[in-house]
Amino acid sequence: MNIYDRIESLLNAIVLTRQEMCQKADINYQTLTSNINRKAARMQLSTVKKLADFFDVSTDYLLGRNVSDVVLETQDKAMLK
């Protein structure tokens, strides 16, 4: 799973469109959509940070690092609610 698959998965989980998410996260919709559609190899670090903040996940998770740690962290958060 790559960053774009993770973004789509997270969007589906919170039932938002890309455009709604971009508005709320202050991300340029056209740029993000272009990156997703062509599976661009690079994304601005500032955009990755905004996405991580918006989804309340780490940049490592979005980039595919330490996925098991994030899953455990997400499960811990869910148990606390």
N, C-alpha and C positions, 0 to 999 in steps of 0.2 A: 504494500500500500504506500503510495506517495503522498506528498503534501496536499495535492489537489483532491485525491480520494478522501483524505482525512477531513478536509474542509467540507466536502459534499456530505460526508457521513455526519459530521457535527451539525451541519445545517438541517439535515433530515431529522436529527434527534430533537432539535428545538423548534422544528416546523417553521422555518423562515426561508424566504427566498434570498438569493444572492443580493439582490438589490436592497432589500430591507436590511440585511446584515451590513452591507456597505454603508448605508445611510447611518445606521446606529454606531458603527465602528469608525466612521470618518475615513473610509477607504474608497479610492476611485473605482467605481463600478466597472467602467469600460476597461481599465487596465487589468483589474483582477479577472474579469471574464475573458479577456484576451489571453492572459497567462494560463488560465484553466483550459480553455479550448485548444490551445496549442501545446499544452503541457510543457511550458517554458522551463528550461533548466535552472533559471535564476529568478529570484524574486527579491525585491527590495527588503532589506532587514527591517526597516521601519514598518513595512506592511506585515511581515511575519510577526513582529512584536504586537501590532494592533490586533491581529487575528488571535494570537495567544491570549491577550488580555480579554478580548471580547468573549471567547469561548471558555475562559478560565482554565486553560491548559498551558503546559510549558511549551516553549519554543522547541525544546527537544522532542516532545511528542509530535508536534506538527512536522518536524524534520525527520521523524522516524527513528529517533534515538531513545533508548530507555523506555520502550513502550510498556514493558511489564510493570515498571515502577509507576507509570501514570495510571495504568489500569487499577493497580492496588490503591493508589491515592484517590482515584475517583470512587472506588468502592468504599473507602474509609469515609469520604465526604458524605456519600449517600447514607451510610449507617448513622452518621451524626445528626442527620435531619429528622 
